[in-house]
């Protein structure tokens, strides 16, 4: 492929915008579809060098912005996973404290009212 550097930069700029839109929309499963294209564009950009008209700072700022969005999305996913784990634990038992501050664990009994018929 014989792309000029400005064409590669425009393509990478557009890809970074698409990546941002994917993260903001919460469709994180679609990120894997962007990776091969992003790697190819970065490789072509590295091989061709920066042109006199390029704006590497703008592309870098977009890449950093997207990285921050991805990190925050990951923090949110971890928070949800921790909350789900806490709710599961609470469905089995929970801790309470008496007047003197001693902790007591209360086990939750589940009544299985499933009736099985032959």
Secondary structure by P-SEA (a helix, b strand, c coil): ccccaaaaaaaaaaaaaaaaaaaaaccccccccaaaaaaaaaaaaaaacccccccaaaaaaaaaaaaaaaaaaaaaaaaaaaaaaaaaaaaabbbbbcccbbbbbbbbbbbccccccc
